[in-house]
């Protein structure tokens, strides 16, 4: 049986939690767009509304676009070429450098 998941459709890595990715990433993206719209429309209508969502929602939107791009960019990597492994090795080297002075 052919399995169509969000990871396969979007050409992302196919992790064990691709169903969670399929639900959470688009849902939070839609909610951040809705927050931008509500944050812009409600003050215009005349209701008092704090403007914090206007500053937080674009950052959330950029965050989700970055996650999508990161997953798409690293779709073909293996365990040996993983960005996270390089990041971990870099943190080990940095910690040894700070210990030795």
DRENMARRO-643708 format. One record per residue (C-alpha): residue number from 1; x, y, z. Coordinates in Angstrom, 1 decimal, padded with zeros to 4 digits. Layout:
residues N
<NUM; <X; Y; Z>>;
...
***
This chain:
residues 101
<1; <000.0; 000.0; 000.0>>;
<2; <001.3; 003.4; -001.0>>;
<3; <001.7; 005.8; 001.9>>;
<4; <001.2; 009.5; 001.2>>;
<5; <002.4; 011.6; 004.1>>;
<6; <003.1; 015.3; 004.4>>;
<7; <006.8; 014.6; 004.5>>;
<8; <006.6; 012.6; 001.2>>;
<9; <004.4; 015.2; -000.5>>;
<10; <006.6; 018.2; 000.6>>;
<11; <009.8; 016.2; -000.1>>;
<12; <010.9; 016.4; 003.5>>;
<13; <012.9; 013.8; 005.4>>;
<14; <010.5; 011.0; 006.3>>;
<15; <010.9; 010.7; 010.1>>;
<16; <008.8; 008.5; 012.4>>;
<17; <006.8; 011.6; 013.5>>;
<18; <005.8; 012.8; 010.0>>;
<19; <002.1; 012.8; 011.0>>;
<20; <002.9; 015.2; 013.8>>;
<21; <004.8; 017.4; 011.4>>;
<22; <002.0; 017.2; 008.9>>;
<23; <-000.5; 018.5; 011.5>>;
<24; <001.6; 020.9; 013.6>>;
<25; <003.6; 022.8; 011.0>>;
<26; <000.7; 024.0; 008.8>>;
<27; <-001.6; 024.5; 011.8>>;
<28; <000.8; 026.8; 013.5>>;
<29; <001.6; 028.6; 010.2>>;
<30; <-002.1; 029.3; 009.7>>;
<31; <-002.5; 030.5; 013.3>>;
<32; <000.4; 032.9; 012.9>>;
<33; <-001.1; 034.3; 009.7>>;
<34; <-004.5; 034.6; 011.5>>;
<35; <-002.8; 036.5; 014.4>>;
<36; <-001.3; 039.0; 011.9>>;
<37; <-004.7; 039.6; 010.3>>;
<38; <-006.5; 039.9; 013.7>>;
<39; <-003.7; 042.2; 015.0>>;
<40; <-004.1; 044.5; 012.0>>;
<41; <-007.9; 044.5; 011.7>>;
<42; <-009.1; 044.8; 015.3>>;
<43; <-007.4; 048.2; 016.0>>;
<44; <-008.8; 049.5; 012.8>>;
<45; <-012.3; 048.5; 013.7>>;
<46; <-011.9; 050.5; 016.9>>;
<47; <-011.4; 047.9; 019.6>>;
<48; <-008.5; 048.1; 021.9>>;
<49; <-006.1; 045.4; 021.2>>;
<50; <-002.5; 045.0; 022.4>>;
<51; <000.0; 045.3; 019.5>>;
<52; <002.2; 042.5; 020.8>>;
<53; <000.7; 040.0; 018.3>>;
<54; <001.8; 042.3; 015.4>>;
<55; <005.4; 041.9; 016.5>>;
<56; <005.3; 038.2; 017.5>>;
<57; <003.3; 036.8; 014.7>>;
<58; <005.7; 037.8; 011.9>>;
<59; <008.6; 036.3; 013.9>>;
<60; <006.6; 033.1; 014.2>>;
<61; <005.9; 033.2; 010.5>>;
<62; <009.6; 033.5; 009.7>>;
<63; <010.3; 030.8; 012.2>>;
<64; <007.9; 028.3; 010.4>>;
<65; <009.2; 029.3; 007.0>>;
<66; <012.8; 028.6; 008.3>>;
<67; <011.8; 025.2; 009.6>>;
<68; <010.2; 024.3; 006.3>>;
<69; <013.3; 025.5; 004.4>>;
<70; <015.6; 023.6; 006.8>>;
<71; <013.7; 020.4; 006.4>>;
<72; <013.6; 020.7; 002.6>>;
<73; <017.3; 021.5; 002.4>>;
<74; <018.4; 018.5; 004.5>>;
<75; <016.0; 016.0; 003.0>>;
<76; <018.8; 013.9; 001.5>>;
<77; <021.3; 013.8; 004.3>>;
<78; <022.3; 010.7; 006.1>>;
<79; <023.4; 010.2; 009.7>>;
<80; <027.0; 010.7; 008.7>>;
<81; <026.4; 014.0; 007.0>>;
<82; <023.8; 015.3; 009.4>>;
<83; <023.9; 019.0; 010.2>>;
<84; <023.2; 018.2; 013.8>>;
<85; <026.2; 015.9; 014.1>>;
<86; <028.4; 018.7; 012.7>>;
<87; <026.8; 021.1; 015.2>>;
<88; <027.5; 018.7; 018.1>>;
<89; <031.1; 018.2; 017.0>>;
<90; <031.5; 022.0; 016.8>>;
<91; <030.2; 022.4; 020.3>>;
<92; <032.6; 019.8; 021.6>>;
<93; <035.5; 021.6; 019.9>>;
<94; <034.3; 024.9; 021.3>>;
<95; <034.1; 023.5; 024.8>>;
<96; <037.6; 022.1; 024.6>>;
<97; <038.9; 025.4; 023.3>>;
<98; <037.4; 027.2; 026.3>>;
<99; <038.6; 024.7; 028.8>>;
<100; <042.2; 024.8; 027.6>>;
<101; <042.2; 028.6; 027.4>>;
***
